[in-house]
Amino acid sequence: MTTLHVVIASHERVRSELLKRLKDAEAGKRVKARHELIFPSYEDMHRVLSPARLDIVKALAGQGPLSMREVARRVERDVKAVHSDITALINSGVIDRTEEGVSFPYDRIHLDVDIEAAA
């Protein structure tokens, strides 16, 4: 099962995790590859993964490539608005565009959120 991990974390946490993985790899330890989208804040994540865009992802999940018109029909929205959202999802790496249409190349999305106290 391929999971897209959506992470909301501080730059420090991301840097620390990256350095840990690098050290493990240099020490010869197996480092499991992860498909990740990392955002510094909930607001940034919400700009990319808004509820309307998550509806598009749900409509694509497990369906193989679909045309934009078919996605718009499934989410019951205007094709122009869906086109704009699909373009944003493609640009952020959430979905893929192929000759056959657009598709969600993962089996699921996992959200990993850290909420830290303000300094």
C-alpha positions in Angstrom: 0.0 0.0 0.0 1.4 3.4 -1.0 0.6 6.2 1.4 1.0 9.9 0.8 2.1 11.4 4.1 1.0 15.0 4.7 3.0 16.5 7.4 2.5 19.8 9.2 5.7 20.5 11.1 8.2 23.2 11.9 11.3 23.7 9.8 13.4 22.5 12.8 11.5 19.2 13.0 11.8 18.6 9.2 15.5 19.4 9.3 16.0 17.1 12.3 14.2 14.2 10.7 16.1 14.6 7.4 19.4 14.6 9.2 18.4 11.5 11.1 17.5 9.7 7.9 20.8 10.8 6.3 22.8 9.5 9.3 21.0 6.2 9.1 21.7 5.9 5.4 25.4 6.7 5.9 25.6 4.1 8.6 24.3 1.5 6.2 20.9 1.2 7.8 17.9 0.8 5.5 15.9 4.0 5.2 12.3 3.5 4.1 11.3 5.9 1.3 8.2 8.0 2.1 6.0 10.0 -0.2 5.6 13.2 1.7 4.1 16.7 1.4 5.4 18.9 4.2 3.8 22.2 5.2 5.0 24.6 7.9 1.4 25.4 9.0 -2.2 24.2 8.9 -3.1 27.3 6.8 -0.5 26.4 4.2 -1.8 22.8 4.0 -5.4 24.0 3.8 -4.5 26.2 0.8 -3.4 23.1 -1.1 -5.8 20.5 0.4 -9.0 22.4 0.8 -12.2 20.4 1.4 -13.2 20.8 -2.3 -9.8 19.5 -3.4 -10.0 16.6 -1.0 -13.4 15.8 -2.6 -11.5 15.5 -5.9 -8.9 13.2 -4.4 -11.6 11.0 -3.0 -13.3 10.9 -6.4 -10.0 9.8 -8.0 -9.0 7.3 -5.3 -8.9 3.7 -6.7 -10.4 4.8 -10.1 -7.5 5.0 -12.4 -7.2 7.9 -14.8 -10.3 10.1 -15.2 -11.0 13.0 -17.5 -11.5 16.4 -15.9 -15.1 16.4 -17.0 -15.7 13.1 -15.3 -14.1 14.3 -12.1 -16.3 17.5 -12.3 -19.4 15.3 -12.8 -18.4 13.0 -9.8 -17.9 16.0 -7.4 -20.9 17.8 -8.9 -19.0 21.0 -9.6 -18.3 23.3 -12.6 -15.5 22.0 -14.9 -13.6 25.3 -14.9 -13.4 25.3 -11.0 -12.4 21.7 -11.0 -9.8 22.3 -13.6 -8.3 25.0 -11.4 -8.2 22.7 -8.4 -6.8 19.8 -10.4 -4.0 22.0 -11.6 -3.1 23.0 -8.1 -3.2 19.4 -6.9 -0.9 18.4 -9.9 1.5 21.2 -9.1 1.7 20.2 -5.5 2.4 16.5 -6.3 -0.9 15.1 -4.9 -2.3 13.8 -8.2 -0.7 12.9 -11.6 -1.7 13.9 -15.1 -1.3 11.2 -17.9 -2.5 11.0 -21.5 -5.6 9.1 -20.2 -6.5 11.8 -17.6 -5.7 12.6 -14.0 -5.2 10.0 -11.2 -4.4 9.7 -7.5 -1.3 7.5 -7.5 -1.6 6.5 -3.8 -3.9 4.2 -1.8 -4.5 6.6 1.0 -3.4 9.9 2.7 -2.1 10.0 6.2 -2.0 13.4 8.1 0.8 13.9 10.6 0.2 17.1 12.6 2.3 18.7 15.3 0.8 21.5 17.3 3.4 23.4 19.3 2.8 26.1 21.9 3.6 29.6 20.8 6.9 31.0 22.0 
